[in-house]
Every structure is written in structure tokens, then in C-alpha cells.
Amino acid sequence: ELGGNPSKISLVKRSVSSVCADVSEYHPNIKNWHIDSYGKSEEFRPPKVHLHCSPGQTISSIKFASFGTPLGTCGSYVQGACHSPTSYAILEKKCVGKPRCIVTVSNSNFGKDPCPRVMKRLSVEAVCAPATTN
């Protein structure tokens, strides 16, 4: 740009403090599209939630986790009428202390089906913090 006073420019460093994911049971993925498109007799592959913190950070806690019919958006998720009580425990076990994690979105991963014949989603908000060295 032309003009102005460059000494008045300021930069602000931001770091990611939480990461979110919201994935339904039948979320499309390329492997399942390939099966549908070419008629291959392969097994349906359930979708997965991928959580990933910034470099040098690990997942320190799970702020929200619900497999069922959660409502809201990142930063303001709430449980819906359908919720698997194992949601937090599963996410904590698979993710806390790691820089990234992958969790399959399926009934078998969360125990019994919390609401049969209802499309479920997994909504997660994880907190990232600087990695601690032991």
C-alpha cells in the first residue's frame, strides 16, 4: 500500500487453545464414495473425528464430548436429548496427553446405541496446552 505510517503497525500472536470436531455417523468420505460409485463389495468405513493441536501442544483435557444428538457449535456445544454416557471417557482415554488423536464415530466405539434409529453425531471440543516434558 502507499502512504500511511508503518510505525503504527502492530502484530498480535495468537495460539490455538481449543480444537473442535462435529461429525455424523454417515459423514461422507472418499472410501465410501468409491464403494458407491464403482459398486465394489467392500465394507462401509465409519467416519472418524481427527483432533490436532498446534505444534508443541498436546490435548490437555476434553471440554465437551457427546455421541448422540448434541446441539450448538464450537465453543457452545450442549448435550441433546440423546447422549452416550461414555462419550467423555472414550475421548479422554484416546486423546488426552497426545498432540493428535483419531476417534471412530460408531455405536461400537461408544458401547450400546444411545438412541436406536436416530442419526447420531460426535461433537467434541478439546483443550490444547503447551506440551510438558518429563
N, C-alpha and C positions, 0 to 999 in steps of 0.2 A: 504494500500500500504506500501511497505517497502522503507526506505530511504527518502531523501528529508528533508526539513526544515519546520516543522509545523508552525513556527512563520511567515512564508511568506504567509500563507493562509488568504484571505480576503473574507468577505461576503458582498453582496450588497442587501439591502432590496428594493424590487420593489412593487409598488402599482398599481393596475389597474386604469387607468384614463378614459378609454372608453370601451364600450362593443358594439358588432355588431351582427346583425342577417340578414339573407338573405333567405327568404322562399317563394316558389312559391305557386300559388293558389291551385294546386293539389298535394302538397307535401305529400308523403305517411305518414300515421300514423296508429298505431295499430288498432284503432277502425274501420277505413275504410277497412283495410286489412281483419279484422274479417267478415265484411259485405260481401266482395267479395268472401272470401274463403268458407263461410258457407251458402251463399245465403239468409241471413236474410234480411227482408224487413225493414231495419232501414234507417233513414235519413243520407245522406252524411254529415260528420262533417268537416267543413273547417279547415285547419291548423291554427296554432297560432304562433306568434312570442313571445318568452319569453326572456325578458331582466332582468338581475340580477346583481347588483353591489356587490362588496366585503362587508363583514360585517362592519358596521359603516359608510357606504357610502350610498348616495341617488343619483338618477338621477338628475343632476343639469340643464342639457339642452339637446336638440336634435341637434346634429351637422349635421346630414343628415337624410332625410326620403323621400322615394319615393315609391309609389304604382303605378306600371306600368311596364316599361321595363328599370330599372336602369342598369348601367354598372359599372364595377370595382370591387374592393374588399375592405375589411375593411380598413378604413383609406384613401381610394381614390375612394369612390363611386361618381358617377356623374349621373345626370338625363339622361334617354334615350329619344327616340322620343315620348314615351307615358308616361305621368305623371299625377297623380291626384293632383290638386292644394290644396286639403285638407290634404295631407299627413303630413305636419309638424304640423298643428293644431291638428289633431287627436292624433298623438304621444305625443305632448306636454301635451294635456289635460289628457291623460291616464297614462302618465309616470313621468313627472317632479315632483320632490319632494318626490318620492317614492323609496324605496330600490329595488323594482322589479315591473314589470308590464307584462301584457299579452294582446296582440292585435290580434284579429282575422283577417286573411288575406282573405278578401272577398269584392266584389263590394259594398255590402250593408253597409259595415263599412266606406267606403270612398266616399259615395254619388253615383253619376252616374258612369257607366262604362267608364273609360277614353279612352279605345280603344277596342271596341267590337270585338269578335272573335280572340283575341290575348291573349295568356297565360301571365298573369301578375305575378309580384313578389313584395314583400315588402322588401326593403333593408333599414336598419336603423343603424345609429351609434349614440349612446347616451354617454354623458359625465357623469362620476361618480365623486362625490366630497364628502369630509367628511360631514356627516350629521350635520346640525345645530340644536341646542337645543333652544327652545323658552322659 
